[in-house]
Amino acid sequence: MLCHWDKRATKTCEAIQEAIEDQGLPVFDSEVPNKQQVQNFWFADTRTGDLGGYQDLFTELSQTLKALNP
């Protein structure tokens, strides 16, 4: 999982993903970009609205764990 990545550093992110995959490790599809919105979560009502990629990551992680532990 790549978290708080900077879209301007695409080559770095691609290299990291490649290195992880070369090791045969799984890679989540979800991304959590580095956004000001994420920094404001401490003060926000996160029950509704866009969670900056964390909701997608939670869903993907939950599905993976359920598949591994039926």
Beta strands, then each sheet from edge to edge (+ up, - down):
strand 1: 3-5
strand 2: 32-33
sheet 1: 1+ 2+
end
